[in-house]
Amino acid sequence: MAVPLRQTCAGMFRQAGFIFFLGIAAGLLCNHFRPAGLALTGGTTLPNEDATLPEGVSVIPLAEARKAYSSGRALFLDARDPKIYRSGHIRGARNLPVETVDEDFDQVMAGVAKNALLITYCDGAACDLSARLAEELYFRGYDRVRVLPNGWSRWKAAGLPTGQSDEAAR
């Protein structure tokens, strides 16, 4: 006995819809538990190099950050969690998580002159950790603080030097 075509198509569309919504749910769940998950709502973002930052802090274009890195005239500071930092960071960068800046500041910033060029970064266009760290550094007396928006992703995509593990760790 043959099944009418209409019932077969309806069943296929129900299954496709179920798979579609299951995929969305799985994606949202993975994003929720990802350490640097994508922002799903508004919030503080640094969409481009024209972003507005707190007083005393400015954005640095990737090309300028690359030159500062190559010349050795800048200290890069990774504002992300230590576990994420250890999995990959700009080679030579120090890890100063914004959440633990009070506890880690003295050790990480030992020997860094107040007029040193500091470049903070994190990962993702919606990540505001680097801007928050830059603001904190500025208020602690560092007057040459710059933010590299979406720094980690852009640095990697450009094929610039990276490191892993405990290299240059706190």
GILIN-V677446 format. One record per backbone hydrogen bond with DSSP energy under -1.0 kcal/mol. CO is the residue of the C=O (numbers start at 1). NH is the residue of the N-H. E is the energy in kcal/mol with one decimal. If there is no record, write none. Layout:
CO_NH_E + CO_NH_E
This chain:
4_8_-1.6 + 5_9_-2.6 + 6_10_-2.1 + 7_11_-2.0 + 8_12_-1.9 + 9_13_-2.4 + 10_14_-2.1 + 11_15_-2.3 + 12_16_-2.7 + 13_17_-2.5 + 14_18_-2.4 + 15_19_-2.5 + 16_20_-2.5 + 17_21_-2.4 + 18_22_-2.2 + 19_23_-2.3 + 20_24_-2.0 + 21_25_-2.4 + 22_26_-2.4 + 23_27_-2.4 + 24_28_-2.5 + 25_29_-2.2 + 26_30_-2.5 + 27_31_-2.5 + 28_32_-2.1 + 29_33_-1.6 + 30_34_-1.0 + 34_37_-1.5 + 48_51_-1.4 + 54_57_-2.0 + 58_147_-2.3 + 61_65_-2.4 + 62_66_-2.6 + 63_67_-1.8 + 64_68_-2.4 + 65_69_-2.4 + 66_70_-2.8 + 67_71_-2.2 + 68_73_-1.5 + 75_119_-2.7 + 76_94_-2.5 + 77_121_-1.9 + 78_96_-2.4 + 79_98_-1.3 + 81_85_-2.6 + 82_86_-2.7 + 83_87_-1.1 + 85_88_-1.3 + 86_165_-2.8 + 89_163_-2.7 + 90_93_-2.6 + 94_78_-3.1 + 97_100_-1.2 + 100_104_-2.5 + 101_105_-1.9 + 104_108_-2.5 + 105_109_-2.9 + 109_112_-2.1 + 113_116_-1.8 + 114_143_-1.4 + 117_75_-2.7 + 118_146_-2.9 + 119_77_-2.9 + 120_148_-2.7 + 121_79_-2.6 + 122_152_-2.7 + 124_127_-1.4 + 125_46_-2.3 + 128_132_-2.4 + 129_133_-2.6 + 130_134_-2.5 + 131_135_-2.3 + 132_136_-2.1 + 133_137_-2.6 + 134_138_-2.4 + 135_139_-2.3 + 137_142_-2.2 + 138_141_-1.7 + 144_118_-2.8 + 145_58_-1.4 + 146_120_-2.7 + 147_60_-2.6 + 148_151_-1.5 + 150_154_-2.4 + 151_155_-2.6 + 152_156_-2.5 + 153_157_-2.6 + 154_158_-1.5 + 155_160_-2.0 + 156_159_-1.9 + 161_91_-1.6 + 163_89_-2.1 + 164_167_-1.2 + 166_169_-2.2
